[in-house]
Amino acid sequence: MPETKLGLDVFSLRSQGWTPFQHLDFCARWGVKVVHYSEVRLIGSLEPEHLRRVRAHADSLGIAIELGMLSICPSSCIFDKTQGSAEEQILRMLEPAHILGSPFVRCVLGFYTDRQSDGGIEARIEDTLAVLKRVRSRVMDAGLKLAIENHAGDLQARELKGLLDAAGTDFVGACIDAGNAVWAIEDPHLTLDTLAPYALTSHTRDSAVWPVPEGAAVAWTRMGEGNVGIDRYLNRFIEMCPGRTLMLEIIVPPEPRVMPYFDPAFWHAYRQTPAWEFARFLRLAQCGTPYAIRGAKDAATLEREDVEESLRWTINILAATAAA
């Protein structure tokens, strides 16, 4: 079976004010083998000479690079029109990906509020599919793929699967995000089961889910501190996605997000969600207990501690799995 490599999305360290070279040095100290620059701002510049220097430093450390961008849906609330059309933004990333040695460009549709927009998430999926069809030949000619993430509660796994099938898996695949699943009222294990055959890479973090009077609260946590069975998730990922990067993306917000599913209006954004899928999420919530709010501390310091503790926990789990 191909080796599962440990990776880190450096969005996890976004408050540190580090250069891409400092990100690479940090990851090397922890034995991370793949570094993901999920937004252009994290790598600093798409200027070719800068990218060659980053690639050379990564090569010297034995680290591979994955490259990403944000929304490719022109009607999404997070699409940045100032950077040109969706097609222009995708095509602009192809040469940087080639320079950095990234086999794909990770991208996203949008944000959970897109589910509440005119036409719902179905209209946003159609807009994204139209963009993908227009860039297909150019992406394939470059020898690359697009890794589309279930991002910030925008797409449930079933919806992303449908988008990938419609676009064509010869040039698109999935970036499976375990944490974003709970923002889409979805059991992360269901997300993995659905999208594993499409996986190009991953974003992995733990989550806590618990009942509140409005419905359920969800919180992203350090690895090992949630209640969604992230240890079982890691083992299943290794089994189902051989050779794909187990990429940590650690985000621990100060407050949980409430999913008010007892309010009928909440379901306008989830009209097509099957009851059996929601039941799996509901089971998580019913079994959960509140995630403790942490004491105040400098945000950058706390962010780095979150990442380091999560790396330590994950490395120990992977070592135990390898020894079993």
Number of C-alpha atoms within 10 A of each C-alpha: 8 9 10 18 17 20 28 29 27 27 18 17 22 16 14 16 11 16 13 22 15 12 23 26 17 15 22 17 9 13 17 23 22 23 25 28 23 20 17 14 13 21 21 15 13 17 9 13 11 13 20 15 15 21 19 14 16 24 13 9 17 14 20 19 22 22 27 24 18 22 24 26 26 20 21 25 15 17 20 17 11 6 9 13 16 22 17 12 17 24 15 13 19 22 15 19 21 17 16 21 14 20 19 26 27 30 24 26 30 29 20 20 16 23 23 15 16 11 11 16 26 18 16 23 22 14 17 23 19 14 19 25 13 12 16 17 12 13 21 14 8 15 13 20 22 27 26 29 28 32 26 19 21 28 29 25 25 16 17 24 22 12 22 22 14 14 19 15 15 13 19 27 28 27 28 31 26 30 29 28 26 28 26 24 24 25 27 27 21 18 22 23 14 17 24 24 13 21 23 25 26 29 23 27 24 29 28 24 30 21 19 16 10 12 16 23 24 25 25 26 23 23 24 18 17 21 20 24 16 21 18 10 18 19 13 16 24 20 13 16 22 17 16 21 26 24 26 28 27 28 22 19 12 15 14 18 15 18 19 16 14 12 10 8 10 13 14 11 20 17 11 11 15 10 8 9 15 15 14 16 22 20 13 21 24 14 12 19 16 17 20 9 10 9 7 8 9 7 12 14 12 16 20 17 14 20 22 17 14 22 23 13 16 20 16 12 16 17 10 10 13 8 7 6
